[in-house]
């Protein structure tokens, strides 16, 4: 009797335990589905895993279903090993569909298990062919940039992806039909698994190095160089220093913030710090890009909500001095059910490129672009073939020469996201996509390129070799010979002209207009043995022309050119004009400065000037005025002797009548003065002896001021003469540089 009671007791305990377990499993499943519905994949995966572990092994169908959902969530957040384990169990329990088998094969590829990946891809291919799903009938291509003959203008990922969420020619493809999306991903995956070991063995000219100064134990990704000297690196990180106290339900880490590191004069990078101001919040911010003038930052922001999905948005922040403002939304469309992320500005500043899962794409995430205008945003365009695939295309980036970089897991590659380079075929005017090989690419995710000016070096990020799938920042360099112009456009008093433009013409047909950076500089990669003419212009200033032709160099070289522009409205000092003592005779060392003035007047043929000479207050006023008049006439005579028309020149000797007015340039050299001071006799006599002599030297000067900007433009009847026309591209620059010389 006692034994029977014991048996009943054991059975009752088992039944209660089973009921408690079932109740716990249901609770985990409800939580998991709730998290999944709002895109919190990390929390969903955690709950699906608990539900899977609490499901009895004999309930094979339920275990397989829960393993499958767990796998899909882990795949979203780049936890490759966990995702592979989930898919293996789903396949073992016969709950995986064909798409899941394809996803598993792609994960094997990403994990570098190439032999196993070949086997799985081949199995999927066999199934698709057996089902008759390998080819589809041709359909009209979607309207896209590439299909319209587009020419590019101007020549961690886990967070962003989860919140959003030389290619090898396929042999024997039937040109009257096309591969289905699944077939294309399968064929490209099979090619990747077969070829990746060979590509790794071949290597490339790229060298890569992990940059520990930027990296933490968490995810660090999407680097972006900034500054005229590329001495600041912005990037995204989920490190402990990021704002917010709670872990993200999407990734299981802290929400990402944007950090910055600065390089000192010795080339050493500082410890990264979070960007100050209103940029970072408790939400995810990252994957930033900058406008050409450096005044605006475009970034991805992923907000969360406990009750409904929130999608990634592109936002814009403005820079004031050294801080960035609170970002505002860049409203690309009225579609609120699609994500928009990874902004990149084209080199000419006219287009915003981004990735999105919005309708009308080729599948997965596609790269799109939208025009930036002064009146707002234009229409959205999909880049189409051959950029986008049924896989994911993300992280668009530009090299300054116009080459387009992006990352994809749809093209044949080494696994995960690989970096690809798209350039324009000069004959077809269509994109040609190239795979740069190993070690820039690896079996993991590789993305987020940024370049150090015109050179093929900079930074990118990768999760290669990280068991947790965290991204880290790497440097890269491809040692190619780059010959570039570094130009500086500034007013003759020495300060940068940020509103200037440089018009560049080459006898190879080049005809471009270049903007300058915030320090008045510009960079342009030149082609050896091409004759270039560059004309710097700025409203309110005279033009300045420079010419350059270089031979092929054996190593990279930068040619520095100066473009000092003379003001139309203010007197312009002519440095280094010397006369014999107490005479008007020009000394030989004045020749260089006078020849530069001759060039300036030749470059601006519609200008007339007053050439003035000035003295200090010492000596009789009448004598000083006569001496300064003769000195001004000496300069004018030199200019006439060198081809400048006499009626363009007016010599005036002011003696001591117009003392120097101090400007910024003078203050920089003479600290005891301040801007706006006028160096009168009364002012100077209040200074000490040394300072008095410095001021007297400043007063002894030769200047010119522009009188007219329309000389020679009108005939005797006052009618505008016919202006010279720009030279056609196919003509050379032997007789004319192709520019029209008018002043703005």
Secondary structure by P-SEA (a helix, b strand, c coil): caaaaaaaaaaaaaaaaaaaaaaaaaaaaaaaaaaaaacaaaaaaaaaaaaaaaccccaaaaaaaaaaaaaaaaaaacaaaaaaaaaaaaaaaccccaaaaaaaaaaaaaacaaaaaaaaaaaaaaaaaaacccccccccccccccccccccccccaaaaaaacccccccccccccccccaaaaaaaaaaaaaacaaaaaaacccbbbbbcccccccccccccccccccccbbbbccccccccccccccccccccbbbbbbbbccccccccccccccccccccccccccccccccbbbbbbbbbbccbbbbbbbbbbbbccccccccccccccccccbbbccccccccccccccccccccccccbbbbbbbbccccccbbbbbcccccccccccccccccccccccccccccccccbbbbbbbbcccccbbbbbccccccccccccbbbbbcccccccccccccccccbbbbbbbbbcbbbbbbbbbbbbcccccccccbbbbbbccccccbbbbbccccbbbbbbbccbbbbbbbbcccbbbbbbbbcccccccbbbbbbbbbbbbccbbbbbcccccccccccccccaaaaaaaaaaaaaacccbbbbbbbbbcccccaaaaaaaaaaaaaaaaaaaaaaccccccbbbbbbcccccccccaaaaaacccccccccccaaaaaaccaaaaaaaaaaaccccccccccccccccccccccccccccccccccccccccccccc
